[in-house]
Amino acid sequence: MNQQAMRIMLAAGPNSELESFALRAALENFGVKVDMQWIGRPNDLINVLSGKNRGEIDYILLSFHGEEGAFLMPELGKDVYEDGEPRSAAFGADEIRQYASLKGVHVISTGCTLGEKKLADAFLEAGAMSYVAPDDYIDGNAAFIFVLTMLYERMNNTKTVRAAFDRASSIDEETRLFQLYMQK
């Protein structure tokens, strides 16, 4: 995969702005086409995951905080939620199964515990070609360098997803927290 061909949607979750800005700047420096989506409410994330708010892309990069295998969402006032919008502060496997349509897309999540198997299975059931995320609480710098290394290996060294993942996860103990799940 050459760098001109890679297209990434970067969804920036609440309180993940600094990581998102840094990832976007580095990826655009690599020559990647990055589409930013700022997530301020559950329906914003649903629009990304369902395909409603994205064109043709290779990767969705979810720059979020996570806890107990779920994406952390802001709690909105009761009168602010839209009809039918999930009202939980956690967006987990059940919501992924309900809303996501990811055929042909690779997904990388940077947040803590988002690499738990239950969540990964939901992404794969929704059609993601692969899902990569840390399965425990990870240092933010490690998540940042992992993502850049993996995508650099994919673009510049034309490595497979598995080979790029192996290279990125081999950096240190923190990057080894990332897990790779792929379609069989």
N, C-alpha and C positions, 0 to 999 in steps of 0.2 A: 504494500500500500504506500503510495507516495504521498508526501505531505500536502500537496495541492488537492488531492482527492479526499482528504479526511474532513468530515463535517461533524461538529460536536455541538450538542445543545447542553449548555451549562445552566442547571437549575440551582439558584442560590437560595438556600433556606434561611430561616430566621437566625440572626446572630452568626452568620457565616460569611459576612461581607468581605472581610480581609482575605480569607482563603480564596474566595471566589474571584476577587480582583487579581490576586497573585496568579491563580491558575489561568485566568483569561489572558493576562499579559504574557505569560510564558508561552502558552499555546499559540497565541497569535504571532509571537516572535518566531515560533517554529513554522509558521505559514498555515496554520489550521484556520478554517472558517468556524468561528465560535458564535453561536446564537445564545444570548443571555436571556434567561427567564427569572425574574425576581418573584419568589414565592412568599406571599404575605398572608395567604389563607388556603385552606384545603382545596378549594376549587382551582386555584392556580396550579397546584401539583397535579390534580386530576387532569387538567387540560394538557399538561406535558406528557403524563403517562398514557393517556388515552389516544394521543396523536392529534387531538383537536388543535393543539397549539404548536405543531411542529411540521416542518417540511421533511424532505429526505435527509436523513442523518445516518451516521455510522455509530455514534456513541451518544448516550445520555450520561452526563456526569452530574451526580447528585451531591452537591456540597451542602451537607446538612449535619446537624448534631443528631445523635441517636442514643436511645436508651432502651435496654431490654428488648432489642430486636425490632424497634419501631422508630420511625422518623419523628422528631419532635416538631410539633406545629404550634403556632401562637394560639393562645386562647383568646377568642374574640368575644365581645359583648353579645349577649343573646339576640339582641335586635340587629346585629351586624351580619350574622350568618344568612346565607341565601337559602331558599327552599331546597331541601334535599341535600344540603351540604353537610358532610360529617362534622360533628361538633366536639370531637375528642382532641386532646392535646397530643395524642399518639396516632400515627398513621402507619399501620402494620400490615401483616400478611393478608388479613381479611380484606382490607381496602385495596391492596394491590390486586388481589384476585377479582374484586368487584369492578375496578375501574381501568386497569392497565391493558393496553394493546401494544405489544412491543415486537411484533414480528420483524426479524431481520436486524434488530438493534442490539448492540452491546451496552451494558449498563455498569457503571462504576459508581459506588457510593463511598464517601470518605468518612462518614460518621461512626462513632463508637457503637459496637454491637450490631451493626447493620449487616454483618456477614453471617448471622445465625442462619442455620439450615432452613428453618420454617419460612423465613422471609425470602431467602434465595430460591426456594422451591416455587414460591408464588410468582417471582419474576420469570422463572423459566416456564411455568405454566402459562404465563401471559405472552409467551413467544420470544422472550429475550434470547439471543444467541449465547450470551454469557452474562454472568453476574459476578462482580468482584467487590468485596467489602471486608473490613476488619471484623472479626468475630468477638472482639473484646474492647476494652477501653484503650484507645491508642493516642499517642502524642500527635498533636496537629502537624508538627513539622515532618514527622514520619509519613503521615498520610499525604502531605503535599509532595514530598520527594518520591514517594511510591508512584503516585499518579503520573508525574512528569517522566519518571524513568520508564514506566510501562508504555506510555504513549510515544515517547522518543524511540524506544526499541521497535514499536510497531511501524512507525513512520520512516525513520531514518535507516534502520537496519532490516526492514521488512521481515521482522520476526513474526511467528505465529502468535496467537493470543497466549497459548501455553508458554512458549519460550519467553515472550516479553514479560509475562507474569512471573515466571521463575527468576528472571534477572532482577526485576523490581523487588520481589519479596526477599531476595538474598542479601539485601543491603545490611540489615541488622535485626535484632530481636523484635523491634517494634514493627518493621515492615513485614515480618513473618506472621503478623496477626491477620494480614489479608488472606482471604480465601477465594478460590476460583471455583465457580460452578458453571458447567457448560451443558448445552443440549447434548443428549446421547444420540 
